[in-house]
Amino acid sequence: MASTAAIASLASLDHFTLFDKLPKELRVMIWHCTFIPRVVEILASEYCTGGFYSQAELPIALHVNKESRHEVQRHYSICFGSFLQPARTLFNYDIDVLYFDIALEEDCLHRLFGVLKQEELAKLKHVAIDETYLWLEGHGQGQSTDQSSTTAGLRKAMKAMTSLKEMIVVREIENDTRPRYQGREPKVQIKFCDGDELGQIDEGWVENAGELLDVKKELKWWKLDKSVQMTAVYGWRTL
């Protein structure tokens, strides 16, 4: 059994100088363990003239060395661009969640749904939408309450999501409604949490936010495949 002194000595180490001597297969497995699921929220440049982007944190392995960057490039794609506006959002279809926020200006939403490629939509597995989309659809009645049909583009896009495994409905409870432009900082990255996690942040938020929707009931009009997991979460931002 190792002595207490030896254990304390090991605990104080913050460098592992033998990493390069490990078998490549083991190193690759370690790089893959750093691939953490992210919420990738699509944001628009001013007036949508510069295309779309995300503030999601980049995979840490992208910045370590050539081998780790190679593994990131193997598992992440640069997505969500158009002919005029090149793709610049790094996305892992297997683990990342693509979030559509209703706060995007309506014109930008239409443009976004217009530039999403069929092959990109077909590979999406995890998608999150703002709860407001359901209200615009008549709150579970399948009848749009918005004559401009803000949700039409989303509904059309979802039909192409043939690999969809998870649909998340988000109730934003700390929504930064400030304009993203005019010299102000853009929205900070949104975080998802359930009621218990939200209560640990601020007990009053759960009461003020109200109960989450019964998403299976509210989404039945969307006619999702029965294999799609449907959940509701709170979304919050540190302003």
Protein Blocks (a to p, Z undefined) as FASTA:
>chain_A
ZZfklmmmmmmpcbdfklmmpcfklmmmmmmmmmccddddddddehhlnopadfbdcdfk
lmmmmmlmmmmmmmpccehiafklccfbdcdfklpccdddfkbcfklmmmmmmmpcfklm
mmpmbdcddfklmmmnogonopafbfnlmmlmmmmmmmmmmmbfbdcddddfbdcfbdfb
eoiacddddddddfklmmmmomklmmmnopaddfklmmmmnopafklccddddddddZZ
